[in-house]
Amino acid sequence: MGQIMFGYFAETDSHHLASPEDWWTMVMGGGTRGTIDKLDPVDREQVKSLCLEFLTANHIRALDSDVLYAIARK
């Protein structure tokens, strides 16, 4: 067996939301769109509506987008 080299590092970041609707733009423009697209139109609209209500009611102006990268080489 060969030696395995492994490393990792973290990045912290956040995405500013000018308005709650920015969240939906990010959802539909990113990797989570596939999950949303599997919903029927009524459920999709309910998810959107409930989440936008939550963001608005809780005055959320940014989303954390921390990432942990791992690299391995054999």
N, C-alpha and C positions, 0 to 999 in steps of 0.2 A: 504494500500500500504506500502511496505517495503522501507527502506532507500536504496538508490543506492550510492555506493562508486565508485568514478571515479578518475582516475589519468592518466597522460600522461608524456612521456619524449621523447626527441629527441636525435638522434645520427647523427653526421656528419662524413662522410667518403668519400673517393674517390678511384677509381680504376685506377692505373697507366696503361697506354698503351705503351708497348714497341714498338709497331707499330700499324698503323691504323687497320690492320687485327685482332688484339686482340679484337677490338670491335665486329666484326662478330662472333668470338668464344664465346664471352659473350652473344650475342643475341641468338645464336643457342643452348647455354647451359643453358639458363634461362627461366623464365616465359614468355618471349616475343616470344619464338619459336612457340607457338601455332598460334599466329597472322601471323607470317612469313609463316608457313606451309600452311595456307589457300590461299596464293597467288599462281597463276600459275607460272611455272618455269621462264618464260620470265619476269614477273613482279618482282619476287623474285630477280632475277639477277639485274634488274634495280635498285631496292631499295638498294641492296648491293653496287652496283657500285656508285650510287649517294652519298650515305652516306660515303663510303670510300674516294671519291673525296673531299667531304666537310671536313672530318677529316684531310686529307692531306693538302689541300689548306689553312686551318686555323691553322695548326700546333698544333692540339689538342693532348695533351699527357696524359690527365687524364679525367675521368668522375666523376662528383659528384654523390654520391649515398646516399644522406641524407634520413633519415627515421624518421617518427613520429609514436611512439607506443602509443596506448590508451588501458587502462584496466578499465573495469567496472565490478562491482560485486553487485548483488542484494541480 
